[in-house]
Amino acid sequence: METEAWIVPDWILKDRMFSEMSMYRRMEEFARTEHLVETQKALVYMKEKHEGQYRKAGQASGARVPYIIHPLMMACHAHALHIRDDRTLAAVLLHDVCEDCGVLPEELPFSSRVRELVDLLTFRIPEGMTKREATEEYYRRIRGDSTAVLIKALDRCNNVSTMAHAFSVEKMVEYIEETETYVLPMLKTVKSVSSEYDDAAFVLKYHMVSVLESLKNVLAMRRAH
């Protein structure tokens, strides 16, 4: 008896989960009604600095997705998890500005706490260090600040949620291993310092582990065939 061939449906693949303009307006409204002065300023600054930058293109659609969709998704995610601190949300929106836009942390026109958080979250390879050594140092610095850990977890959560359509298999494997080695263990820092963000840390960890395990199973089945 012949078995029927299994065919993947001809799905319409989305190049974004939500509209960047809708998320911008959403955060703008939150900032206005909740008097989040630095968040409101960060929205404008982030949009200006990332102008003309795009996320990695989806392999199926090849769409050009404006880069701001990433920090906006993180900020909306953070707010939905009841993270309402003005400086934290501003740092979420600005976390890639120094790394990707040629701005130094000390040049950011924000409070010293926001500048400190963005500096911690900016990956750089100091002279004389290998990339692996720089990665170790990067995560060591972040581990010392529970707010920076939370923002890094939001960053990684958004990236693992979208990597299946934008990363090569090799990049996905590398990203999964880095997440399991550095990011997931760091979430213990949030719980040990304060119970305020226990729920947020749990939800972020659940989301990341769920996505990673699903992708690992898909990649393992692909290897088997």
N, CA and C atoms as a LAMMPS dump frame, in Angstrom:
ITEM: TIMESTEP
0
ITEM: NUMBER OF ATOMS
675
ITEM: BOX BOUNDS ff ff ff
-5.0000000000000000e+02 5.0000000000000000e+02
-5.0000000000000000e+02 5.0000000000000000e+02
-5.0000000000000000e+02 5.0000000000000000e+02
ITEM: ATOMS id mol type element x y z
1 1 1 N 0.844 -1.193 0
2 1 2 C 0 0 0
3 1 3 C 0.882 1.247 0
4 2 1 N 0.627 2.151 -0.934
5 2 2 C 1.439 3.356 -1.017
6 2 3 C 1.015 4.356 0.036
7 3 1 N 1.997 4.987 0.628
8 3 2 C 1.694 6.032 1.61
9 3 3 C 1.609 7.368 0.895
10 4 1 N 0.662 8.172 1.328
11 4 2 C 0.475 9.479 0.708
12 4 3 C 1.605 10.409 1.111
13 5 1 N 2.178 11.075 0.15
14 5 2 C 3.273 12.006 0.444
15 5 3 C 2.756 13.169 1.279
16 6 1 N 3.567 13.552 2.272
17 6 2 C 3.184 14.666 3.144
18 6 3 C 3.694 15.96 2.528
19 7 1 N 2.805 16.892 2.365
20 7 2 C 3.151 18.145 1.697
21 7 3 C 2.91 19.313 2.635
22 8 1 N 3.891 20.192 2.725
23 8 2 C 3.729 21.405 3.531
24 8 3 C 2.74 22.328 2.83
25 9 1 N 1.724 22.796 3.546
26 9 2 C 0.76 23.72 2.917
27 9 3 C 1.439 24.974 2.384
28 10 1 N 0.827 25.584 1.425
29 10 2 C 1.375 26.794 0.823
30 10 3 C 0.977 28.001 1.689
31 11 1 N 1.585 28.069 2.889
32 11 2 C 1.243 29.125 3.818
33 11 3 C 1.72 30.489 3.337
34 12 1 N 1.008 31.528 3.751
35 12 2 C 1.477 32.891 3.551
36 12 3 C 2.383 33.21 4.732
37 13 1 N 3.66 33.426 4.466
38 13 2 C 4.629 33.658 5.532
39 13 3 C 4.699 35.14 5.897
40 14 1 N 4.617 35.414 7.187
41 14 2 C 4.658 36.799 7.659
42 14 3 C 6.104 37.248 7.842
43 15 1 N 6.4 38.477 7.45
44 15 2 C 7.744 39.011 7.637
45 15 3 C 7.863 39.816 8.934
46 16 1 N 6.746 39.988 9.629
47 16 2 C 6.736 40.677 10.916
48 16 3 C 5.542 40.167 11.722
49 17 1 N 5.696 40.159 13.052
50 17 2 C 4.597 39.701 13.909
51 17 3 C 3.567 40.801 14.137
52 18 1 N 4.05 42.045 14.235
53 18 2 C 3.171 43.194 14.462
54 18 3 C 3.675 44.369 13.637
55 19 1 N 2.821 45.333 13.442
56 19 2 C 3.18 46.535 12.691
57 19 3 C 4.054 47.447 13.549
58 20 1 N 5.157 47.915 12.976
59 20 2 C 6.039 48.806 13.728
60 20 3 C 5.367 50.138 14.048
61 21 1 N 4.506 50.626 13.143
62 21 2 C 3.822 51.886 13.402
63 21 3 C 2.796 51.748 14.517
64 22 1 N 2.092 50.607 14.552
65 22 2 C 1.122 50.374 15.63
66 22 3 C 1.831 50.283 16.978
67 23 1 N 2.987 49.596 17.003
68 23 2 C 3.739 49.478 18.252
69 23 3 C 4.306 50.832 18.675
70 24 1 N 4.743 51.628 17.718
71 24 2 C 5.268 52.963 18.034
72 24 3 C 4.171 53.806 18.69
73 25 1 N 2.978 53.799 18.079
74 25 2 C 1.866 54.58 18.632
75 25 3 C 1.469 54.052 20.016
76 26 1 N 1.522 52.746 20.172
77 26 2 C 1.173 52.126 21.46
78 26 3 C 2.137 52.606 22.559
79 27 1 N 3.451 52.549 22.29
80 27 2 C 4.426 52.98 23.279
81 27 3 C 4.362 54.498 23.49
82 28 1 N 4.077 55.23 22.44
83 28 2 C 3.934 56.686 22.543
84 28 3 C 2.793 57.048 23.484
85 29 1 N 1.691 56.309 23.372
86 29 2 C 0.533 56.541 24.242
87 29 3 C 0.85 56.176 25.687
88 30 1 N 1.515 55.033 25.89
89 30 2 C 1.918 54.635 27.244
90 30 3 C 2.827 55.707 27.861
91 31 1 N 3.791 56.166 27.079
92 31 2 C 4.74 57.162 27.583
93 31 3 C 4.029 58.449 27.976
94 32 1 N 3.048 58.852 27.172
95 32 2 C 2.317 60.099 27.446
96 32 3 C 1.444 59.967 28.692
97 33 1 N 0.642 58.885 28.753
98 33 2 C -0.32 58.751 29.853
99 33 3 C 0.338 58.346 31.175
100 34 1 N 1.507 57.692 31.094
101 34 2 C 2.179 57.248 32.317
102 34 3 C 3.357 58.151 32.69
103 35 1 N 3.482 59.271 31.968
104 35 2 C 4.507 60.278 32.255
105 35 3 C 5.924 59.685 32.209
106 36 1 N 6.17 58.904 31.192
107 36 2 C 7.481 58.274 30.997
108 36 3 C 8.305 59.175 30.085
109 37 1 N 8.945 60.15 30.687
110 37 2 C 9.63 61.212 29.935
111 37 3 C 10.792 60.662 29.098
112 38 1 N 11.628 59.826 29.701
113 38 2 C 12.786 59.301 28.96
114 38 3 C 12.351 58.307 27.883
115 39 1 N 11.304 57.559 28.163
116 39 2 C 10.785 56.617 27.165
117 39 3 C 10.274 57.376 25.943
118 40 1 N 9.545 58.465 26.199
119 40 2 C 9.013 59.277 25.104
120 40 3 C 10.157 59.853 24.261
121 41 1 N 11.195 60.319 24.914
122 41 2 C 12.35 60.87 24.217
123 41 3 C 13.111 59.777 23.465
124 42 1 N 13.201 58.595 24.09
125 42 2 C 13.917 57.471 23.471
126 42 3 C 13.23 56.992 22.198
127 43 1 N 11.911 57.048 22.153
128 43 2 C 11.173 56.649 20.954
129 43 3 C 11.621 57.483 19.749
130 44 1 N 11.681 58.78 19.939
131 44 2 C 12.059 59.692 18.852
132 44 3 C 13.527 59.487 18.474
133 45 1 N 14.386 59.394 19.476
134 45 2 C 15.829 59.259 19.248
135 45 3 C 16.147 57.945 18.546
136 46 1 N 15.546 56.856 19.024
137 46 2 C 15.762 55.53 18.446
138 46 3 C 15.314 55.492 16.98
139 47 1 N 14.163 56.062 16.709
140 47 2 C 13.64 56.071 15.342
141 47 3 C 14.563 56.842 14.4
142 48 1 N 15.08 57.962 14.888
143 48 2 C 15.985 58.788 14.079
144 48 3 C 17.308 58.063 13.81
145 49 1 N 17.892 57.455 14.833
146 49 2 C 19.203 56.822 14.692
147 49 3 C 19.155 55.551 13.837
148 50 1 N 18.067 54.808 13.916
149 50 2 C 17.97 53.554 13.148
150 50 3 C 17.355 53.763 11.755
151 51 1 N 17.127 55.009 11.382
152 51 2 C 16.551 55.304 10.066
153 51 3 C 17.404 54.683 8.963
154 52 1 N 16.751 53.957 8.048
155 52 2 C 17.458 53.343 6.932
156 52 3 C 18.076 51.991 7.247
157 53 1 N 17.923 51.511 8.473
158 53 2 C 18.433 50.194 8.854
159 53 3 C 17.289 49.18 8.829
160 54 1 N 17.637 47.927 8.496
161 54 2 C 16.627 46.887 8.368
162 54 3 C 17.049 45.622 9.106
163 55 1 N 16.061 44.849 9.509
164 55 2 C 16.316 43.554 10.12
165 55 3 C 16.779 42.584 9.038
166 56 1 N 17.35 41.447 9.466
167 56 2 C 17.738 40.418 8.494
168 56 3 C 16.5 39.978 7.725
169 57 1 N 16.641 39.88 6.41
170 57 2 C 15.498 39.551 5.557
171 57 3 C 15.051 38.118 5.759
172 58 1 N 13.747 37.907 5.704
173 58 2 C 13.201 36.561 5.739
174 58 3 C 13.607 35.809 4.483
175 59 1 N 13.972 34.555 4.639
176 59 2 C 14.457 33.777 3.5
177 59 3 C 13.359 33.502 2.481
178 60 1 N 12.099 33.454 2.947
179 60 2 C 10.998 33.161 2.029
180 60 3 C 10.472 34.421 1.349
181 61 1 N 10.201 35.457 2.134
182 61 2 C 9.594 36.653 1.553
183 61 3 C 10.626 37.662 1.058
184 62 1 N 11.788 37.704 1.717
185 62 2 C 12.807 38.669 1.334
186 62 3 C 12.413 40.107 1.625
187 63 1 N 11.412 40.289 2.48
188 63 2 C 10.902 41.628 2.778
189 63 3 C 11.931 42.464 3.537
190 64 1 N 11.894 43.775 3.34
191 64 2 C 12.751 44.699 4.08
192 64 3 C 11.956 45.225 5.273
193 65 1 N 12.311 44.759 6.444
194 65 2 C 11.591 45.133 7.664
195 65 3 C 12.423 46.178 8.415
196 66 1 N 11.875 47.373 8.659
197 66 2 C 12.624 48.412 9.367
198 66 3 C 13.164 47.909 10.707
199 67 1 N 14.398 48.299 11.018
200 67 2 C 15.049 47.785 12.222
201 67 3 C 14.292 48.13 13.499
202 68 1 N 13.6 49.263 13.516
203 68 2 C 12.939 49.691 14.75
204 68 3 C 11.882 48.714 15.233
205 69 1 N 11.47 47.783 14.382
206 69 2 C 10.49 46.793 14.819
207 69 3 C 11.036 45.978 15.99
208 70 1 N 12.359 45.799 16.047
209 70 2 C 12.992 45.004 17.108
210 70 3 C 12.928 45.697 18.471
211 71 1 N 13.466 46.917 18.637
212 71 2 C 13.333 47.573 19.94
213 71 3 C 11.89 47.879 20.326
214 72 1 N 11.042 48.152 19.333
215 72 2 C 9.634 48.41 19.64
216 72 3 C 8.939 47.155 20.159
217 73 1 N 9.226 46.009 19.541
218 73 2 C 8.664 44.745 20.007
219 73 3 C 9.113 44.459 21.431
220 74 1 N 10.384 44.706 21.708
221 74 2 C 10.917 44.501 23.056
222 74 3 C 10.226 45.414 24.073
223 75 1 N 10.032 46.678 23.71
224 75 2 C 9.417 47.635 24.631
225 75 3 C 7.958 47.267 24.914
226 76 1 N 7.217 46.889 23.867
227 76 2 C 5.824 46.464 24.062
228 76 3 C 5.756 45.199 24.912
229 77 1 N 6.674 44.279 24.676
230 77 2 C 6.765 43.039 25.444
231 77 3 C 7.044 43.36 26.91
232 78 1 N 8.015 44.247 27.143
233 78 2 C 8.365 44.633 28.509
234 78 3 C 7.178 45.266 29.226
235 79 1 N 6.51 46.173 28.548
236 79 2 C 5.367 46.852 29.168
237 79 3 C 4.253 45.863 29.486
238 80 1 N 4.024 44.908 28.587
239 80 2 C 2.994 43.889 28.817
240 80 3 C 3.339 42.996 30.006
241 81 1 N 4.64 42.895 30.308
242 81 2 C 5.093 42.108 31.457
243 81 3 C 5.176 42.964 32.727
244 82 1 N 4.538 44.135 32.674
245 82 2 C 4.454 45.053 33.821
246 82 3 C 5.8 45.66 34.207
247 83 1 N 6.673 45.816 33.226
248 83 2 C 7.917 46.547 33.43
249 83 3 C 7.616 47.988 33.029
250 84 1 N 7.471 48.843 34.023
251 84 2 C 6.999 50.208 33.761
252 84 3 C 7.992 51.286 34.161
253 85 1 N 9.192 50.895 34.584
254 85 2 C 10.198 51.877 34.964
255 85 3 C 10.656 52.663 33.734
256 86 1 N 10.624 53.987 33.835
257 86 2 C 10.926 54.855 32.7
258 86 3 C 12.327 54.622 32.143
259 87 1 N 13.334 54.532 33.006
260 87 2 C 14.717 54.374 32.552
261 87 3 C 14.94 53.005 31.918
262 88 1 N 14.263 51.997 32.459
263 88 2 C 14.396 50.649 31.893
264 88 3 C 13.806 50.591 30.489
265 89 1 N 12.616 51.144 30.313
266 89 2 C 11.979 51.13 28.996
267 89 3 C 12.776 51.965 27.992
268 90 1 N 13.332 53.084 28.448
269 90 2 C 14.17 53.893 27.554
270 90 3 C 15.394 53.103 27.107
271 91 1 N 16.024 52.383 28.044
272 91 2 C 17.204 51.572 27.698
273 91 3 C 16.842 50.439 26.75
274 92 1 N 15.647 49.875 26.908
275 92 2 C 15.175 48.838 25.986
276 92 3 C 15.138 49.396 24.563
277 93 1 N 14.563 50.567 24.415
278 93 2 C 14.434 51.181 23.091
279 93 3 C 15.793 51.569 22.492
280 94 1 N 16.745 51.888 23.364
281 94 2 C 18.042 52.395 22.898
282 94 3 C 19.144 51.346 22.885
283 95 1 N 18.839 50.095 23.23
284 95 2 C 19.894 49.114 23.525
285 95 3 C 20.854 48.843 22.36
286 96 1 N 20.416 49.076 21.119
287 96 2 C 21.282 48.814 19.953
288 96 3 C 21.846 50.078 19.313
289 97 1 N 21.502 51.236 19.829
290 97 2 C 21.898 52.493 19.191
291 97 3 C 23.419 52.655 19.145
292 98 1 N 24.106 52.346 20.255
293 98 2 C 25.57 52.515 20.265
294 98 3 C 26.258 51.461 19.404
295 99 1 N 25.749 50.248 19.454
296 99 2 C 26.372 49.15 18.707
297 99 3 C 26.184 49.302 17.203
298 100 1 N 25.043 49.819 16.785
299 100 2 C 24.701 49.824 15.359
300 100 3 C 24.712 51.195 14.687
301 101 1 N 24.765 52.27 15.471
302 101 2 C 24.591 53.597 14.87
303 101 3 C 25.773 54.546 15.097
304 102 1 N 26.863 54.021 15.634
305 102 2 C 28.055 54.846 15.795
306 102 3 C 27.949 55.92 16.859
307 103 1 N 27.107 55.687 17.86
308 103 2 C 26.95 56.636 18.968
309 103 3 C 27.663 56.077 20.194
310 104 1 N 28.419 56.908 20.898
311 104 2 C 29.073 56.473 22.128
312 104 3 C 28.095 56.586 23.295
313 105 1 N 28.166 55.682 24.274
314 105 2 C 27.247 55.735 25.415
315 105 3 C 27.23 57.098 26.101
316 106 1 N 28.397 57.706 26.249
317 106 2 C 28.468 58.999 26.935
318 106 3 C 27.851 60.14 26.121
319 107 1 N 27.58 59.879 24.833
320 107 2 C 26.956 60.898 23.982
321 107 3 C 25.435 60.848 24.024
322 108 1 N 24.882 59.816 24.597
323 108 2 C 23.424 59.682 24.638
324 108 3 C 22.816 60.793 25.505
325 109 1 N 21.848 61.54 24.999
326 109 2 C 21.242 62.648 25.754
327 109 3 C 20.165 62.158 26.736
328 110 1 N 20.581 61.229 27.596
329 110 2 C 19.663 60.632 28.565
330 110 3 C 20.32 60.587 29.938
331 111 1 N 19.601 60.11 30.932
332 111 2 C 20.122 60.045 32.294
333 111 3 C 21.313 59.098 32.382
334 112 1 N 22.092 59.253 33.447
335 112 2 C 23.277 58.418 33.621
336 112 3 C 22.915 56.943 33.727
337 113 1 N 21.763 56.635 34.316
338 113 2 C 21.348 55.235 34.438
339 113 3 C 21.034 54.63 33.073
340 114 1 N 20.365 55.374 32.215
341 114 2 C 20.07 54.88 30.863
342 114 3 C 21.373 54.664 30.097
343 115 1 N 22.289 55.611 30.191
344 115 2 C 23.584 55.475 29.506
345 115 3 C 24.346 54.254 30.017
346 116 1 N 24.294 54.037 31.341
347 116 2 C 24.974 52.886 31.937
348 116 3 C 24.414 51.571 31.396
349 117 1 N 23.094 51.466 31.323
350 117 2 C 22.455 50.241 30.84
351 117 3 C 22.793 49.992 29.367
352 118 1 N 22.721 51.027 28.552
353 118 2 C 23.025 50.866 27.125
354 118 3 C 24.486 50.472 26.943
355 119 1 N 25.358 51.042 27.75
356 119 2 C 26.778 50.7 27.683
357 119 3 C 26.986 49.222 28.004
358 120 1 N 26.329 48.736 29.051
359 120 2 C 26.442 47.323 29.422
360 120 3 C 25.963 46.402 28.302
361 121 1 N 24.943 46.831 27.578
362 121 2 C 24.313 45.996 26.554
363 121 3 C 24.974 46.114 25.18
364 122 1 N 25.987 46.966 25.069
365 122 2 C 26.685 47.166 23.795
366 122 3 C 27.851 46.196 23.684
367 123 1 N 27.787 45.319 22.694
368 123 2 C 28.863 44.34 22.491
369 123 3 C 29.996 44.968 21.694
370 124 1 N 31.196 44.788 22.196
371 124 2 C 32.381 45.277 21.502
372 124 3 C 33.524 44.288 21.723
373 125 1 N 34.467 44.266 20.817
374 125 2 C 35.638 43.385 20.962
375 125 3 C 36.851 44.264 21.232
376 126 1 N 37.283 44.35 22.499
377 126 2 C 38.46 45.166 22.831
378 126 3 C 39.71 44.651 22.121
379 127 1 N 40.626 45.545 21.88
380 127 2 C 41.876 45.174 21.222
381 127 3 C 42.61 44.108 22.043
382 128 1 N 43.076 43.082 21.346
383 128 2 C 43.807 42.011 22.015
384 128 3 C 42.936 40.858 22.476
385 129 1 N 41.61 41.007 22.367
386 129 2 C 40.694 39.936 22.762
387 129 3 C 40.173 39.187 21.544
388 130 1 N 39.941 37.889 21.701
389 130 2 C 39.246 37.132 20.661
390 130 3 C 37.746 37.39 20.823
391 131 1 N 36.971 37.005 19.816
392 131 2 C 35.521 37.186 19.918
393 131 3 C 34.963 36.377 21.086
394 132 1 N 35.481 35.179 21.294
395 132 2 C 35.015 34.341 22.406
396 132 3 C 35.314 35.001 23.756
397 133 1 N 36.505 35.558 23.899
398 133 2 C 36.872 36.236 25.141
399 133 3 C 36 37.469 25.361
400 134 1 N 35.731 38.196 24.266
401 134 2 C 34.887 39.385 24.359
402 134 3 C 33.453 39.002 24.746
403 135 1 N 32.98 37.876 24.225
404 135 2 C 31.635 37.393 24.566
405 135 3 C 31.546 37.043 26.044
406 136 1 N 32.556 36.359 26.55
407 136 2 C 32.61 36.021 27.981
408 136 3 C 32.567 37.289 28.838
409 137 1 N 33.376 38.269 28.463
410 137 2 C 33.441 39.523 29.21
411 137 3 C 32.119 40.283 29.129
412 138 1 N 31.516 40.268 27.956
413 138 2 C 30.225 40.942 27.732
414 138 3 C 29.158 40.398 28.687
415 139 1 N 29.015 39.097 28.732
416 139 2 C 27.998 38.508 29.605
417 139 3 C 28.37 38.618 31.081
418 140 1 N 29.657 38.619 31.381
419 140 2 C 30.075 38.795 32.776
420 140 3 C 29.632 40.16 33.286
421 141 1 N 29.789 41.194 32.455
422 141 2 C 29.392 42.546 32.84
423 141 3 C 27.88 42.645 32.999
424 142 1 N 27.147 42.056 32.084
425 142 2 C 25.686 42.111 32.162
426 142 3 C 25.182 41.409 33.413
427 143 1 N 25.79 40.276 33.754
428 143 2 C 25.346 39.501 34.925
429 143 3 C 25.361 40.309 36.22
430 144 1 N 26.175 41.343 36.276
431 144 2 C 26.273 42.138 37.492
432 144 3 C 25.148 43.138 37.683
433 145 1 N 24.228 43.223 36.722
434 145 2 C 23.134 44.204 36.795
435 145 3 C 21.834 43.518 36.394
436 146 1 N 20.925 43.339 37.344
437 146 2 C 19.7 42.572 37.073
438 146 3 C 18.819 43.223 36.014
439 147 1 N 18.831 44.555 35.928
440 147 2 C 18.031 45.23 34.894
441 147 3 C 18.615 44.974 33.515
442 148 1 N 19.938 45.014 33.415
443 148 2 C 20.595 44.709 32.139
444 148 3 C 20.302 43.265 31.736
445 149 1 N 20.278 42.353 32.705
446 149 2 C 19.946 40.949 32.428
447 149 3 C 18.538 40.851 31.847
448 150 1 N 17.598 41.567 32.446
449 150 2 C 16.217 41.525 31.981
450 150 3 C 16.102 42.046 30.55
451 151 1 N 16.799 43.147 30.262
452 151 2 C 16.749 43.717 28.908
453 151 3 C 17.399 42.768 27.902
454 152 1 N 18.522 42.144 28.295
455 152 2 C 19.173 41.188 27.397
456 152 3 C 18.259 39.995 27.126
457 153 1 N 17.512 39.559 28.137
458 153 2 C 16.571 38.449 27.951
459 153 3 C 15.449 38.843 26.993
460 154 1 N 14.958 40.071 27.093
461 154 2 C 13.941 40.56 26.156
462 154 3 C 14.493 40.594 24.733
463 155 1 N 15.732 41.044 24.608
464 155 2 C 16.418 41.103 23.316
465 155 3 C 16.535 39.709 22.707
466 156 1 N 17.026 38.772 23.504
467 156 2 C 17.233 37.413 22.998
468 156 3 C 15.898 36.732 22.706
469 157 1 N 14.897 37.003 23.528
470 157 2 C 13.571 36.407 23.312
471 157 3 C 13.004 36.821 21.964
472 158 1 N 13.131 38.096 21.629
473 158 2 C 12.647 38.566 20.339
474 158 3 C 13.443 37.979 19.189
475 159 1 N 14.748 37.876 19.372
476 159 2 C 15.59 37.338 18.299
477 159 3 C 15.361 35.85 18.047
478 160 1 N 15.207 35.057 19.112
479 160 2 C 14.965 33.626 18.884
480 160 3 C 13.574 33.395 18.292
481 161 1 N 12.656 34.335 18.539
482 161 2 C 11.308 34.198 17.986
483 161 3 C 11.272 34.405 16.48
484 162 1 N 12.265 35.12 15.949
485 162 2 C 12.258 35.444 14.518
486 162 3 C 13.4 34.803 13.735
487 163 1 N 14.296 34.072 14.408
488 163 2 C 15.496 33.602 13.71
489 163 3 C 15.222 32.495 12.693
490 164 1 N 14.131 31.756 12.846
491 164 2 C 13.87 30.636 11.936
492 164 3 C 13.719 31.091 10.491
493 165 1 N 13.214 32.308 10.285
494 165 2 C 13.022 32.757 8.905
495 165 3 C 14.145 33.647 8.399
496 166 1 N 15.115 33.996 9.275
497 166 2 C 16.16 34.921 8.847
498 166 3 C 17.577 34.384 8.993
499 167 1 N 17.775 33.351 9.815
500 167 2 C 19.121 32.831 10.069
501 167 3 C 19.404 31.591 9.227
502 168 1 N 20.67 31.404 8.896
503 168 2 C 21.092 30.139 8.298
504 168 3 C 21.054 29.072 9.391
505 169 1 N 21.114 27.806 9.003
506 169 2 C 21.138 26.72 9.981
507 169 3 C 22.338 26.869 10.905
508 170 1 N 23.486 27.2 10.345
509 170 2 C 24.706 27.358 11.143
510 170 3 C 24.549 28.469 12.171
511 171 1 N 23.951 29.582 11.757
512 171 2 C 23.745 30.71 12.67
513 171 3 C 22.74 30.341 13.756
514 172 1 N 21.703 29.601 13.393
515 172 2 C 20.723 29.175 14.392
516 172 3 C 21.359 28.293 15.456
517 173 1 N 22.179 27.335 15.027
518 173 2 C 22.859 26.444 15.968
519 173 3 C 23.739 27.258 16.913
520 174 1 N 24.488 28.189 16.362
521 174 2 C 25.36 29.046 17.173
522 174 3 C 24.546 29.865 18.179
523 175 1 N 23.426 30.389 17.721
524 175 2 C 22.579 31.244 18.561
525 175 3 C 21.91 30.431 19.679
526 176 1 N 21.465 29.233 19.346
527 176 2 C 20.858 28.36 20.359
528 176 3 C 21.876 28.049 21.454
529 177 1 N 23.086 27.699 21.048
530 177 2 C 24.117 27.334 22.023
531 177 3 C 24.514 28.528 22.889
532 178 1 N 24.617 29.7 22.297
533 178 2 C 24.947 30.897 23.078
534 178 3 C 23.838 31.23 24.076
535 179 1 N 22.593 31.082 23.642
536 179 2 C 21.457 31.371 24.52
537 179 3 C 21.439 30.43 25.716
538 180 1 N 21.688 29.151 25.464
539 180 2 C 21.668 28.169 26.552
540 180 3 C 22.881 28.319 27.473
541 181 1 N 23.998 28.755 26.927
542 181 2 C 25.217 28.893 27.724
543 181 3 C 25.223 30.151 28.578
544 182 1 N 24.743 31.251 28.031
545 182 2 C 24.872 32.538 28.718
546 182 3 C 23.546 33.17 29.169
547 183 1 N 22.562 33.235 28.272
548 183 2 C 21.378 34.041 28.552
549 183 3 C 20.433 33.388 29.56
550 184 1 N 20.063 32.142 29.336
551 184 2 C 19.125 31.482 30.244
552 184 3 C 19.65 31.411 31.685
553 185 1 N 20.922 31.033 31.901
554 185 2 C 21.418 30.994 33.28
555 185 3 C 21.4 32.361 33.977
556 186 1 N 21.54 33.441 33.195
557 186 2 C 21.57 34.779 33.788
558 186 3 C 20.25 35.181 34.433
559 187 1 N 19.15 34.588 33.979
560 187 2 C 17.849 34.966 34.513
561 187 3 C 17.727 34.67 36.007
562 188 1 N 18.585 33.792 36.52
563 188 2 C 18.599 33.533 37.969
564 188 3 C 18.987 34.788 38.732
565 189 1 N 19.766 35.652 38.093
566 189 2 C 20.189 36.907 38.722
567 189 3 C 18.99 37.772 39.072
568 190 1 N 18.022 37.836 38.177
569 190 2 C 16.832 38.653 38.399
570 190 3 C 16.101 38.172 39.64
571 191 1 N 15.923 36.863 39.758
572 191 2 C 15.196 36.285 40.882
573 191 3 C 15.954 36.464 42.197
574 192 1 N 17.278 36.341 42.157
575 192 2 C 18.059 36.422 43.386
576 192 3 C 18.144 37.837 43.937
577 193 1 N 18.032 38.84 43.062
578 193 2 C 18.148 40.231 43.494
579 193 3 C 16.822 40.793 43.987
580 194 1 N 15.752 40.51 43.269
581 194 2 C 14.445 41.069 43.618
582 194 3 C 13.328 40.179 43.076
583 195 1 N 12.22 40.159 43.808
584 195 2 C 11.07 39.36 43.362
585 195 3 C 10.168 40.16 42.427
586 196 1 N 10.499 41.46 42.208
587 196 2 C 9.645 42.341 41.414
588 196 3 C 9.408 41.803 40.006
589 197 1 N 10.459 41.242 39.404
590 197 2 C 10.355 40.792 38.027
591 197 3 C 10.428 39.271 37.896
592 198 1 N 10.06 38.567 38.958
593 198 2 C 10.036 37.105 38.914
594 198 3 C 9.155 36.586 37.775
595 199 1 N 7.94 37.142 37.676
596 199 2 C 6.996 36.68 36.654
597 199 3 C 7.518 36.956 35.25
598 200 1 N 8.1 38.149 35.071
599 200 2 C 8.648 38.495 33.756
600 200 3 C 9.773 37.542 33.386
601 201 1 N 10.646 37.242 34.345
602 201 2 C 11.771 36.33 34.09
603 201 3 C 11.264 34.942 33.725
604 202 1 N 10.206 34.482 34.423
605 202 2 C 9.649 33.155 34.125
606 202 3 C 9.073 33.105 32.714
607 203 1 N 8.286 34.13 32.352
608 203 2 C 7.658 34.147 31.024
609 203 3 C 8.726 34.196 29.923
610 204 1 N 9.758 35.021 30.11
611 204 2 C 10.826 35.115 29.114
612 204 3 C 11.566 33.79 28.972
613 205 1 N 11.854 33.156 30.114
614 205 2 C 12.545 31.868 30.064
615 205 3 C 11.665 30.809 29.388
616 206 1 N 10.387 30.765 29.737
617 206 2 C 9.459 29.805 29.127
618 206 3 C 9.411 29.992 27.613
619 207 1 N 9.304 31.244 27.185
620 207 2 C 9.21 31.526 25.753
621 207 3 C 10.476 31.076 25.028
622 208 1 N 11.625 31.452 25.564
623 208 2 C 12.879 31.1 24.902
624 208 3 C 13.095 29.588 24.86
625 209 1 N 12.883 28.915 25.982
626 209 2 C 13.088 27.466 26.022
627 209 3 C 12.136 26.76 25.055
628 210 1 N 10.885 27.214 25.003
629 210 2 C 9.901 26.609 24.091
630 210 3 C 10.34 26.723 22.635
631 211 1 N 10.774 27.923 22.253
632 211 2 C 11.216 28.139 20.87
633 211 3 C 12.482 27.338 20.577
634 212 1 N 13.437 27.378 21.502
635 212 2 C 14.698 26.67 21.28
636 212 3 C 14.487 25.166 21.147
637 213 1 N 13.672 24.598 22.019
638 213 2 C 13.433 23.15 21.953
639 213 3 C 12.694 22.765 20.677
640 214 1 N 11.761 23.595 20.244
641 214 2 C 11.053 23.318 18.981
642 214 3 C 12.023 23.338 17.806
643 215 1 N 12.874 24.366 17.774
644 215 2 C 13.837 24.472 16.677
645 215 3 C 14.858 23.344 16.713
646 216 1 N 15.305 22.976 17.91
647 216 2 C 16.267 21.88 18.029
648 216 3 C 15.674 20.58 17.492
649 217 1 N 14.394 20.338 17.755
650 217 2 C 13.739 19.132 17.239
651 217 3 C 13.625 19.17 15.72
652 218 1 N 13.269 20.326 15.18
653 218 2 C 13.165 20.462 13.714
654 218 3 C 14.54 20.238 13.069
655 219 1 N 15.582 20.852 13.649
656 219 2 C 16.931 20.691 13.1
657 219 3 C 17.437 19.259 13.233
658 220 1 N 17.075 18.609 14.333
659 220 2 C 17.484 17.213 14.513
660 220 3 C 16.815 16.302 13.487
661 221 1 N 15.54 16.543 13.198
662 221 2 C 14.817 15.751 12.193
663 221 3 C 15.383 16.009 10.801
664 222 1 N 15.764 17.251 10.555
665 222 2 C 16.373 17.605 9.268
666 222 3 C 17.693 16.869 9.09
667 223 1 N 18.496 16.804 10.157
668 223 2 C 19.777 16.083 10.096
669 223 3 C 19.566 14.606 9.862
670 224 1 N 18.523 14.044 10.518
671 224 2 C 18.245 12.605 10.39
672 224 3 C 17.857 12.224 8.966
673 225 1 N 17.305 13.162 8.22
674 225 2 C 16.884 12.867 6.846
675 225 3 C 17.878 13.376 5.825
